[in-house]
Amino acid sequence: MCGILSILNLDPAKSNGAELRRQALAMARKIRHRGPDWSGIYSDDRAILVHERLSIVDVEHGAQPLVDTLQGTVLAVNGEIYNHQDLRRGLTEPHDFQTLSDCEVILYLYDELSPRDFLNRMNGIFAFVLYDPKRETHLIARDPIGVIPLYVGWDRHEHLYVASEMKALVGHCERIREVPPGHFYLGHEPDKGFQRYYQPDWAEPGHVPSEPYDPAKLRSALEAAVKRQLMCDVPYGVLISGGVDSSIISSIAAKYREGRVEEGGASPAWWPRIHSFSIGLEGAPDLAPARKVAEAIGAIHHEIHFTVQEGLDALSDVIYHVETFDVTTIRASTPMYLLMRKIRAMGIKMVLSGEGADEIFGGYLYFHKAPDGPELHFETVRKLQKLHLYDCARANKSSAAWGVEARVPFLDREFLDVAMRMDPAVKLPCNAPRPRPIEKFPLRQAFDGAIPDEVLWRQKEQFSDGVGYAWINALKATAEREVSDSMMAGAAERFPVKTPETKEAYLYRQLFEHHFPSATAINCVPFERSVACSTETALRWDAAFAKMTDPSGRAVMDVHDQGYQDPAAPEAAP
C-alpha cells in the first residue's frame, strides 16, 4: 500500500506555491506508514502531488510520481494493476516507458482512451490522481469496489485536496468526503461531479441473475484471480483465519507458488515454502483449523497469540489508523492490526486475504434468514456496495498501518462477474445438500478436496469472534467500566449525530473524536443498525433482529453453534 496526497486547483496569482508545498509534505507525513520505502513530490504553480511508496513491483525503479515524458502528465497511484502487461500490449501509440511498474501504463491509457473506457479495462485495486498540465485539468479515480481508500477535501480557498486517508486532511479541509468506489472525477468537468464507470449488470436494481451454478467455472475463475494477484517482487505470505474463505485462497496460492509465470503471472515465493499467518487469543476457535490448513497446503505456519490487554491497549491506535467508530470494524481490526505488525517484522510486504466471500455468497449467519434467492441477491449487492466502508477499510488500513499490502482475490472484477451472475437460489443455506443447512455452499462445493473437510464445511465464524470469544466479552466489560449509565443517558446530547446505542459504541466514539474532532470527519464513518454484519435493510428478515444491538455472528443464536443465550445480555467477560 502506498500513500498519495495532492493539492489541486491552485491559482498561480493567489496561491503561495512554496508554502503549499511545505504544507503538502507535512500532510503526507501523516500517511507515510502506508509507504515507508520512499517519498516523492511533483509541484508546479497549479498542482502538487506527493507519493509515499511501498515498493512491491519494480522495487528499484518504480518511484512516483510518474511522468509521461512526451505529454507531461503526472501520476500518483496507490494500487496494483494486475493486467498491466496486457494493457501495455494493447496500446496503439508509441510511449516512453520509464519503469517496469504496473502503474505507469495508466499515463498512456489516459493518452489514448476516455477515462470510462480505460478504467473499465483495468483489473486491479487502485486510487490515483493524474494531473495534466497541458490541459490544466486532472483525473481522480478509485477502483470498482473501493479496496483502496481515497478521500477528497476543500479548504476555505476552494483548493481541492486528495489523500489516501482522512487523517491527512483533518485540520486543513473544511469539507471532507470519501471518493465513491467505481467513480472518477475530471477537473474540467466539475459540474458532473463524481461519474460512475463501474456498472456491472448483476448490480442493476431489480435484476436477478439466472446463470446456472457451474462449480468448475467458479473454481477456475477464483484460481485465475489468485494467480493474477501473486504479481509481486517482494516476500509475500497468506492469511489463514481458520475459515473457509482464507483457507481456499491460501490453498490456491500454494498451488501457484512454484515457478514464475512471465508477464503478470505468479511469482515464486522467496522461500522454498509459502508462509502463512493466523492470530488469536490462546485457545481461540480459529487457531486449530488454521493449523490444519497450513499443514495440508505445505505452508510454514506462524501462529500469533495476543492477550486481551494487548488488544485493549491498541484500541486508540486502531481507531486512528482505521478511521472509524463502527463496532464490528474495530473488533475485527484490532487483532488484524497486531498481526500485521508481526508480519512486517518478519520481512513480509504483501499478503493474500479472504475478504469479500461472505458478501458474494451470502456467508454471514444472518443469511440463513434470507426468505428467497432474489432477496439474498439484493442483499449481497447491498453488501458489496458498502464493503468499502467496512471490511475493505479494515483490511487495507490495518495492514497499511505497518506498511503491508493486503490483496483480496475474491473482489477481483472478473471473478465477481462469474460469482454474482449465478442463480442466487443456490446460495441459500437451506438449499445446501448437506446434513444441515450451510452458508456458502457453491464455494465450498467448488473446492471440495482443496482443504481438509473439517474446515471446508465448518460453520461461519466472524473474525472478531474467531480470534477468541473472550475478546468481545472483554471489550463489552471495558466499556461497562468506562462509560457510566449517566453518560449513556446523555449520549444523544453528547453525540447528536450518529448517536451510540451501546456503551461499547460510546467508548469508540469518544476515542474517534479525540483523533478526529470535526463534524466533516464523522460524516465519513458508516452508521447503521446491524446483526451479524447485516445491512439495516436485512433486519426485516427476522422479527427477533429488532431486539438485538450486538453485531456479532453469535447474536444469531438459533444458527450459531455457540450463540448467545440472550442477545441483549451476552455472557460476561471471564
C-alpha positions as CSV (number, residue, x, y, z in Angstrom):
1,M,0.0,0.0,0.0
2,C,1.2,3.5,-0.9
3,G,0.0,6.9,0.3
4,I,-0.9,9.7,-2.0
5,L,-1.6,13.4,-1.2
6,S,-2.4,16.1,-3.8
7,I,-3.4,19.7,-3.7
8,L,-5.2,20.8,-6.9
9,N,-7.0,23.9,-8.3
10,L,-4.2,26.2,-7.4
11,D,-4.4,29.8,-8.6
12,P,-0.9,31.0,-9.6
13,A,-1.9,34.6,-8.9
14,K,-3.2,33.9,-5.4
15,S,-1.6,30.8,-4.1
16,N,1.7,30.7,-2.3
17,G,3.3,27.8,-4.0
18,A,6.3,27.4,-1.7
19,E,4.1,27.5,1.4
20,L,1.6,25.0,0.0
21,R,4.5,22.6,-1.0
22,R,5.7,22.6,2.6
23,Q,2.1,22.0,3.8
24,A,1.7,19.1,1.4
25,L,4.9,17.5,2.6
26,A,3.7,17.8,6.2
27,M,0.3,16.4,5.4
28,A,1.9,13.4,3.5
29,R,4.0,12.6,6.6
30,K,0.7,11.6,8.4
31,I,0.3,8.7,5.9
32,R,3.9,7.7,5.5
33,H,3.1,4.5,7.3
34,R,1.4,3.4,4.1
35,G,4.6,3.8,2.1
36,P,7.7,3.8,4.2
37,D,10.1,2.9,1.4
38,W,10.5,6.3,-0.4
39,S,8.9,9.7,-0.8
40,G,8.4,11.7,-4.0
41,I,6.9,15.0,-4.9
42,Y,5.9,17.0,-8.0
43,S,4.9,20.6,-7.8
44,D,4.2,23.5,-10.2
45,D,2.1,26.6,-9.9
46,R,-1.2,24.7,-10.3
47,A,-0.8,21.3,-8.6
48,I,1.2,19.4,-6.0
49,L,1.4,15.6,-6.0
50,V,3.1,13.7,-3.1
51,H,3.7,10.0,-3.0
52,E,4.8,7.8,-0.1
53,R,5.9,4.5,-1.6
54,L,5.6,0.9,-0.5
55,S,7.6,-0.9,-3.2
56,I,6.0,-4.2,-4.3
57,V,6.6,-4.3,-8.1
58,D,9.8,-2.9,-9.8
59,V,11.3,-2.2,-6.4
60,E,14.3,-0.4,-7.8
61,H,12.8,1.9,-10.5
62,G,9.1,2.4,-9.7
63,A,9.3,5.6,-7.6
64,Q,6.5,8.1,-8.0
65,P,5.1,10.5,-9.1
66,L,5.4,9.1,-12.6
67,V,5.8,11.4,-15.5
68,D,4.8,11.0,-19.2
69,T,8.0,12.4,-20.8
70,L,6.2,13.0,-24.1
71,Q,2.9,14.6,-22.9
72,G,3.9,15.9,-19.5
73,T,1.1,14.3,-17.5
74,V,1.9,13.4,-13.9
75,L,0.6,10.4,-11.9
76,A,0.5,9.4,-8.2
77,V,-1.1,6.0,-7.6
78,N,-1.8,3.7,-4.7
79,G,-2.6,0.3,-6.1
80,E,-1.8,-2.7,-8.2
81,I,-2.8,-3.2,-11.8
82,Y,-2.8,-6.9,-12.3
83,N,-3.3,-6.9,-16.0
84,H,-0.8,-4.2,-16.8
85,Q,1.1,-6.3,-19.3
86,D,-2.0,-6.9,-21.3
87,L,-2.8,-3.2,-21.2
88,R,0.7,-2.3,-22.3
89,R,0.4,-4.6,-25.3
90,G,-3.0,-3.1,-26.2
91,L,-1.6,0.4,-26.6
92,T,-1.6,1.7,-30.2
93,E,0.7,4.7,-30.0
94,P,4.4,4.9,-29.1
95,H,5.1,5.8,-25.4
96,D,8.3,6.3,-23.5
97,F,8.0,3.8,-20.6
98,Q,10.4,4.7,-17.8
99,T,9.9,1.8,-15.4
100,L,8.5,-1.8,-15.2
101,S,5.9,-0.5,-12.7
102,D,2.4,-1.9,-13.2
103,C,1.0,1.6,-12.6
104,E,2.9,3.5,-15.3
105,V,0.5,2.2,-18.0
106,I,-2.2,4.5,-16.6
107,L,-0.4,7.5,-18.0
108,Y,-0.6,6.1,-21.6
109,L,-4.1,4.7,-21.3
110,Y,-5.1,8.3,-20.5
111,D,-3.4,9.5,-23.7
112,E,-5.3,7.1,-25.9
113,L,-8.7,6.4,-24.3
114,S,-11.5,8.1,-22.4
115,P,-11.5,7.6,-18.6
116,R,-14.6,5.5,-18.5
117,D,-13.1,3.2,-21.3
118,F,-9.7,2.6,-19.8
119,L,-10.8,2.3,-16.2
120,N,-13.1,-0.5,-17.2
121,R,-10.2,-2.3,-18.9
122,M,-8.1,-2.2,-15.7
123,N,-8.2,-5.2,-13.4
124,G,-6.7,-4.2,-10.1
125,I,-7.1,-2.2,-6.9
126,F,-6.2,1.4,-7.1
127,A,-6.8,5.0,-6.2
128,F,-4.9,7.7,-8.2
129,V,-4.6,11.4,-9.1
130,L,-3.4,12.2,-12.7
131,Y,-2.5,15.8,-13.4
132,D,-2.5,17.1,-17.0
133,P,-0.7,20.5,-17.1
134,K,-1.2,20.9,-20.9
135,R,-5.0,20.8,-20.5
136,E,-4.9,22.3,-17.0
137,T,-7.0,19.5,-15.7
138,H,-6.8,16.4,-13.5
139,L,-8.4,13.0,-13.2
140,I,-9.2,11.3,-9.8
141,A,-10.3,7.7,-9.8
142,R,-10.9,4.8,-7.4
143,D,-11.2,1.0,-8.0
144,P,-14.6,-0.7,-8.6
145,I,-15.2,-2.0,-5.1
146,G,-13.2,0.5,-3.1
147,V,-10.5,-1.8,-1.8
148,I,-8.1,1.2,-1.8
149,P,-9.3,4.2,0.3
150,L,-9.4,7.7,-1.1
151,Y,-10.7,11.0,0.3
152,V,-11.2,14.5,-1.1
153,G,-11.5,17.8,0.8
154,W,-11.8,21.5,0.2
155,D,-10.2,24.3,2.2
156,R,-11.6,27.9,2.6
157,H,-9.8,28.9,-0.6
158,E,-11.5,26.0,-2.5
159,H,-8.2,24.2,-3.2
160,L,-9.0,20.6,-3.9
161,Y,-7.2,18.1,-1.7
162,V,-6.9,14.3,-2.3
163,A,-5.5,11.8,0.2
164,S,-5.3,8.1,0.9
165,E,-6.5,8.6,4.4
166,M,-8.7,11.1,6.1
167,K,-6.2,12.0,8.8
168,A,-4.0,13.8,6.3
169,L,-6.9,16.2,5.5
170,V,-8.3,16.9,9.0
171,G,-7.3,20.3,10.2
172,H,-6.8,21.6,6.7
173,C,-10.1,21.0,5.0
174,E,-13.5,22.4,5.9
175,R,-15.3,19.7,4.0
176,I,-14.1,16.1,3.6
177,R,-15.8,13.2,1.7
178,E,-14.9,9.8,0.6
179,V,-14.5,9.2,-3.1
180,P,-17.2,6.7,-4.1
181,P,-15.9,3.3,-5.4
182,G,-16.1,2.8,-9.2
183,H,-16.2,6.5,-9.9
184,F,-13.9,9.1,-11.5
185,Y,-13.7,12.9,-11.4
186,L,-12.5,15.3,-14.1
187,G,-11.2,18.7,-13.2
188,H,-12.5,20.3,-16.3
189,E,-16.0,18.9,-15.8
190,P,-16.7,19.8,-12.1
191,D,-20.4,20.2,-12.7
192,K,-20.6,16.5,-13.4
193,G,-19.1,15.6,-10.0
194,F,-18.0,12.0,-9.5
195,Q,-19.0,9.9,-12.5
196,R,-19.7,6.2,-12.3
197,Y,-17.7,4.0,-14.6
198,Y,-18.3,0.6,-13.0
199,Q,-21.8,-0.6,-13.7
200,P,-22.0,-4.4,-13.7
201,D,-25.2,-6.0,-15.0
202,W,-25.6,-8.1,-11.8
203,A,-25.9,-4.9,-9.7
204,E,-28.7,-3.3,-11.7
205,P,-31.7,-2.5,-9.5
206,G,-34.2,-5.3,-9.6
207,H,-32.1,-7.6,-11.7
208,V,-32.0,-11.3,-10.5
209,P,-29.2,-13.3,-12.1
210,S,-30.1,-16.7,-13.6
211,E,-26.9,-18.4,-14.8
212,P,-26.7,-22.0,-13.7
213,Y,-24.2,-22.9,-11.0
214,D,-21.0,-24.4,-12.5
215,P,-18.5,-25.4,-9.8
216,A,-15.7,-25.9,-12.3
217,K,-16.2,-22.5,-13.8
218,L,-16.3,-20.9,-10.3
219,R,-13.2,-22.7,-9.2
220,S,-11.3,-21.8,-12.4
221,A,-12.3,-18.1,-12.1
222,L,-11.0,-17.8,-8.5
223,E,-7.8,-19.7,-9.3
224,A,-7.2,-17.2,-12.1
225,A,-7.8,-14.3,-9.8
226,V,-5.3,-15.6,-7.2
227,K,-2.8,-16.3,-9.9
228,R,-3.1,-12.7,-11.2
229,Q,-2.7,-11.3,-7.7
230,L,0.5,-13.2,-7.0
231,M,2.2,-10.5,-9.1
232,C,5.0,-9.4,-6.7
233,D,8.7,-8.7,-6.5
234,V,9.0,-8.9,-2.7
235,P,8.4,-11.6,0.0
236,Y,4.7,-12.4,0.4
237,G,2.5,-14.6,2.6
238,V,-1.1,-15.7,3.1
239,L,-3.5,-15.1,5.9
240,I,-5.4,-18.2,7.3
241,S,-8.1,-17.3,9.7
242,G,-9.3,-20.8,10.1
243,G,-12.4,-20.2,8.0
244,V,-13.2,-21.5,4.5
245,D,-12.5,-18.2,2.6
246,S,-8.9,-17.5,3.5
247,S,-8.2,-21.3,3.5
248,I,-9.2,-21.6,-0.1
249,I,-7.2,-18.6,-1.1
250,S,-4.2,-20.0,0.7
251,S,-4.5,-23.4,-1.0
252,I,-4.6,-21.8,-4.4
253,A,-1.6,-19.6,-3.6
254,A,0.3,-22.6,-2.5
255,K,-0.6,-24.3,-5.8
256,Y,0.9,-21.5,-7.8
257,R,3.9,-20.6,-5.6
258,E,6.4,-22.7,-7.7
259,G,8.0,-21.0,-10.7
260,R,7.3,-17.6,-12.3
261,V,4.7,-17.2,-15.0
262,E,6.1,-14.3,-17.0
263,E,4.2,-11.1,-17.8
264,G,1.8,-10.6,-15.0
265,G,1.5,-14.2,-13.7
266,A,2.6,-15.8,-10.4
267,S,5.9,-15.0,-8.8
268,P,7.8,-17.6,-6.8
269,A,7.8,-17.4,-3.0
270,W,11.1,-16.1,-1.6
271,W,11.4,-19.3,0.4
272,P,11.1,-22.9,-0.6
273,R,7.7,-23.0,1.1
274,I,5.0,-20.5,1.4
275,H,4.5,-18.8,4.8
276,S,1.1,-18.5,6.4
277,F,-0.2,-16.4,9.4
278,S,-3.0,-16.5,11.9
279,I,-3.8,-14.7,15.1
280,G,-5.9,-15.3,18.2
281,L,-6.1,-15.5,22.0
282,E,-4.8,-18.7,23.5
283,G,-7.3,-21.5,22.6
284,A,-9.2,-19.3,20.1
285,P,-11.7,-21.2,17.9
286,D,-9.9,-20.3,14.6
287,L,-6.4,-21.4,15.5
288,A,-6.6,-25.2,15.3
289,P,-8.4,-25.1,11.9
290,A,-5.8,-22.7,10.6
291,R,-3.0,-25.0,11.6
292,K,-4.8,-27.9,9.8
293,V,-5.0,-25.9,6.6
294,A,-1.4,-24.8,6.7
295,E,-0.2,-28.3,7.2
296,A,-2.4,-29.6,4.3
297,I,-1.0,-27.0,1.9
298,G,2.6,-27.3,3.0
299,A,3.0,-23.9,4.4
300,I,5.3,-22.7,7.1
301,H,2.8,-21.5,9.6
302,H,3.1,-18.7,12.1
303,E,0.5,-18.6,14.9
304,I,0.5,-15.3,16.7
305,H,-1.1,-15.0,20.1
306,F,-2.2,-11.8,21.7
307,T,-3.7,-11.0,25.1
308,V,-6.8,-9.2,25.8
309,Q,-4.8,-6.4,27.4
310,E,-2.6,-6.0,24.3
311,G,-5.8,-5.6,22.3
312,L,-7.3,-3.1,24.7
313,D,-4.0,-1.1,24.7
314,A,-4.1,-0.9,20.9
315,L,-7.7,0.4,20.6
316,S,-6.9,4.1,20.3
317,D,-4.2,3.4,17.7
318,V,-6.5,1.1,15.8
319,I,-9.3,3.8,15.6
320,Y,-6.7,6.4,14.5
321,H,-5.5,4.2,11.7
322,V,-8.8,2.6,10.5
323,E,-10.6,6.0,10.9
324,T,-13.9,4.6,12.2
325,F,-16.1,4.1,15.3
326,D,-18.0,1.2,13.8
327,V,-18.2,-1.5,16.4
328,T,-17.7,-4.6,14.2
329,T,-14.9,-3.0,12.3
330,I,-13.0,-2.1,15.4
331,R,-13.5,-5.5,17.0
332,A,-12.0,-7.2,13.9
333,S,-9.4,-4.5,13.1
334,T,-7.6,-4.8,16.4
335,P,-6.3,-8.4,16.1
336,M,-5.5,-7.8,12.4
337,Y,-3.6,-4.6,13.3
338,L,-1.5,-6.6,15.8
339,L,-0.9,-9.4,13.3
340,M,0.3,-7.1,10.6
341,R,3.0,-5.7,12.8
342,K,4.4,-9.2,13.4
343,I,4.1,-9.9,9.6
344,R,6.1,-6.8,8.7
345,A,8.7,-7.6,11.3
346,M,9.3,-10.9,9.5
347,G,10.0,-9.1,6.3
348,I,6.7,-9.7,4.5
349,K,5.3,-6.8,2.5
350,M,2.3,-8.4,0.8
351,V,-0.4,-10.9,2.0
352,L,-3.4,-12.5,0.3
353,S,-6.6,-12.4,2.3
354,G,-10.1,-13.8,2.1
355,E,-12.3,-10.6,2.3
356,G,-15.3,-10.5,0.1
357,A,-16.5,-14.1,0.0
358,D,-19.2,-13.6,2.6
359,E,-20.7,-10.6,0.7
360,I,-20.6,-12.5,-2.6
361,F,-22.0,-15.9,-1.4
362,G,-24.2,-14.8,1.5
363,G,-21.8,-16.2,4.1
364,Y,-22.8,-14.4,7.2
365,L,-25.1,-16.3,9.6
366,Y,-28.0,-13.9,9.2
367,F,-28.2,-15.1,5.5
368,H,-29.9,-18.3,7.0
369,K,-32.9,-16.0,7.4
370,A,-33.0,-14.9,3.8
371,P,-36.6,-15.5,2.5
372,D,-35.6,-16.4,-1.1
373,G,-33.0,-16.2,-3.8
374,P,-33.8,-12.7,-5.1
375,E,-33.7,-11.1,-1.7
376,L,-30.4,-12.9,-0.9
377,H,-29.0,-11.5,-4.2
378,F,-30.2,-7.9,-3.5
379,E,-28.6,-8.1,0.0
380,T,-25.3,-9.3,-1.5
381,V,-25.3,-6.4,-3.9
382,R,-26.0,-4.0,-1.0
383,K,-23.2,-5.6,1.0
384,L,-20.7,-5.3,-1.9
385,Q,-21.6,-1.6,-2.5
386,K,-21.0,-0.9,1.2
387,L,-17.9,-3.0,1.6
388,H,-15.5,-0.1,1.2
389,L,-16.9,1.3,4.4
390,Y,-16.3,-1.9,6.4
391,D,-14.1,-4.9,5.5
392,C,-12.1,-3.2,2.8
393,A,-11.3,-0.3,5.1
394,R,-10.4,-2.8,7.9
395,A,-8.1,-5.0,5.7
396,N,-6.4,-2.1,3.9
397,K,-5.9,0.3,6.8
398,S,-5.0,-2.3,9.4
399,S,-2.3,-3.6,7.1
400,A,-1.1,-0.3,5.7
401,A,-0.6,0.9,9.3
402,W,2.6,-1.2,9.2
403,G,3.5,-0.9,5.5
404,V,1.9,-4.2,4.4
405,E,-0.3,-4.6,1.4
406,A,-3.4,-6.9,1.7
407,R,-4.8,-8.3,-1.6
408,V,-8.3,-9.6,-1.9
409,P,-8.8,-12.1,-4.8
410,F,-12.5,-12.6,-4.1
411,L,-13.0,-9.0,-5.1
412,D,-11.3,-9.4,-8.5
413,R,-13.7,-7.9,-11.0
414,E,-13.5,-10.9,-13.4
415,F,-14.3,-13.3,-10.6
416,L,-17.1,-11.1,-9.3
417,D,-18.8,-11.4,-12.7
418,V,-18.8,-15.2,-12.5
419,A,-19.9,-15.4,-8.9
420,M,-22.5,-12.7,-9.0
421,R,-24.2,-13.8,-12.2
422,M,-25.0,-17.2,-10.6
423,D,-28.6,-18.0,-9.8
424,P,-28.8,-16.8,-6.2
425,A,-31.1,-19.7,-5.1
426,V,-28.1,-22.0,-5.0
427,K,-26.5,-19.6,-2.4
428,L,-29.4,-20.1,0.1
429,P,-28.1,-22.0,3.1
430,C,-31.3,-24.1,3.2
431,N,-30.6,-25.4,-0.3
432,A,-27.2,-26.9,0.5
433,P,-27.5,-30.7,0.1
434,R,-25.7,-31.4,3.3
435,P,-26.8,-33.0,6.6
436,R,-27.7,-29.4,7.8
437,P,-28.1,-26.0,6.2
438,I,-24.7,-24.4,5.5
439,E,-23.7,-21.0,4.1
440,K,-21.6,-20.5,1.0
441,F,-22.4,-24.0,-0.4
442,P,-21.4,-23.1,-4.0
443,L,-17.9,-22.0,-2.9
444,R,-17.4,-25.0,-0.6
445,Q,-18.6,-27.5,-3.2
446,A,-16.4,-26.0,-5.9
447,F,-13.3,-26.5,-3.8
448,D,-14.1,-29.9,-2.4
449,G,-10.8,-31.7,-1.7
450,A,-8.7,-28.5,-1.8
451,I,-8.6,-28.1,2.0
452,P,-9.5,-30.5,4.9
453,D,-13.2,-31.3,5.1
454,E,-13.5,-30.2,8.7
455,V,-12.5,-26.7,7.6
456,L,-14.3,-26.8,4.2
457,W,-17.6,-27.5,5.9
458,R,-17.0,-25.5,9.1
459,Q,-19.7,-23.1,10.2
460,K,-19.1,-19.4,9.5
461,E,-17.3,-17.6,12.4
462,Q,-16.9,-13.8,12.2
463,F,-13.2,-12.9,12.6
464,S,-13.8,-10.9,15.8
465,D,-15.4,-14.0,17.3
466,G,-13.0,-16.5,15.9
467,V,-9.9,-14.8,17.5
468,G,-11.5,-15.8,20.8
469,Y,-14.9,-15.2,22.4
470,A,-13.2,-13.5,25.4
471,W,-12.1,-10.7,23.1
472,I,-15.6,-9.3,22.5
473,N,-16.6,-10.1,26.1
474,A,-13.6,-8.0,27.3
475,L,-14.5,-5.1,25.1
476,K,-18.0,-5.1,26.5
477,A,-16.7,-5.3,30.1
478,T,-14.2,-2.5,29.5
479,A,-17.0,-0.2,28.1
480,E,-19.2,-1.1,31.0
481,R,-16.4,0.1,33.4
482,E,-15.5,3.3,31.5
483,V,-18.9,4.5,30.3
484,S,-21.3,5.2,33.1
485,D,-25.1,4.9,32.9
486,S,-25.4,8.7,33.2
487,M,-23.0,9.1,30.2
488,M,-25.3,6.8,28.2
489,A,-28.4,8.7,29.3
490,G,-26.8,11.8,27.8
491,A,-25.5,10.2,24.6
492,A,-27.9,11.9,22.3
493,E,-26.8,15.3,23.7
494,R,-23.1,14.5,23.6
495,F,-23.3,12.9,20.2
496,P,-26.4,14.3,18.4
497,V,-25.3,12.9,15.1
498,K,-24.9,9.1,14.8
499,T,-25.7,8.6,18.5
500,P,-24.1,5.5,20.0
501,E,-26.7,2.9,21.1
502,T,-24.4,0.9,23.4
503,K,-21.6,1.6,25.9
504,E,-19.1,-0.1,23.6
505,A,-20.1,2.2,20.7
506,Y,-19.9,5.2,23.1
507,L,-16.3,4.2,24.0
508,Y,-15.2,4.0,20.4
509,R,-16.9,7.3,19.5
510,Q,-15.0,9.1,22.3
511,L,-11.7,7.7,21.0
512,F,-12.6,8.6,17.4
513,E,-13.4,12.2,18.2
514,H,-10.1,12.5,20.2
515,H,-8.3,11.9,16.9
516,F,-10.8,13.5,14.5
517,P,-12.6,16.4,16.2
518,S,-14.5,17.6,13.2
519,A,-18.1,17.1,12.1
520,T,-17.0,16.5,8.5
521,A,-14.9,13.5,9.6
522,I,-17.8,12.0,11.4
523,N,-19.8,12.2,8.2
524,C,-17.3,9.8,6.5
525,V,-18.0,7.0,9.0
526,P,-20.8,4.5,8.3
527,F,-23.6,4.2,10.8
528,E,-26.5,1.7,10.6
529,R,-28.1,-1.0,12.7
530,S,-26.8,-4.4,12.0
531,V,-27.0,-8.0,13.2
532,A,-24.1,-10.3,12.3
533,C,-22.8,-7.8,9.7
534,S,-26.2,-7.4,8.0
535,T,-27.3,-4.2,6.3
536,E,-30.1,-2.4,8.1
537,T,-32.5,-3.5,5.2
538,A,-32.0,-7.2,6.1
539,L,-33.2,-6.7,9.7
540,R,-36.7,-7.3,8.4
541,W,-35.9,-10.9,7.7
542,D,-36.4,-11.9,11.3
543,A,-38.6,-10.1,13.9
544,A,-36.1,-11.1,16.6
545,F,-33.4,-8.9,14.9
546,A,-35.2,-5.8,16.0
547,K,-34.4,-6.6,19.7
548,M,-30.7,-7.1,19.1
549,T,-28.0,-4.5,19.4
550,D,-24.9,-6.7,19.1
551,P,-23.4,-7.2,15.6
552,S,-21.6,-10.4,16.5
553,G,-22.3,-13.5,14.5
554,R,-23.2,-15.2,17.8
555,A,-26.2,-12.9,18.0
556,V,-27.9,-15.2,15.5
557,M,-28.3,-17.5,18.4
558,D,-30.6,-20.1,16.7
559,V,-28.0,-20.6,13.9
560,H,-24.6,-20.2,15.6
561,D,-23.4,-23.3,17.3
562,Q,-22.4,-21.3,20.4
563,G,-24.8,-18.4,20.1
564,Y,-25.6,-16.1,22.9
565,Q,-28.3,-17.4,25.2
566,D,-29.8,-13.9,25.4
567,P,-28.9,-11.5,22.6
568,A,-29.5,-8.5,24.9
569,A,-27.1,-9.8,27.6
570,P,-24.1,-11.8,26.3
571,E,-22.1,-13.6,28.9
572,A,-19.7,-11.5,30.9
573,A,-16.0,-11.5,30.3
574,P,-14.1,-14.1,32.1
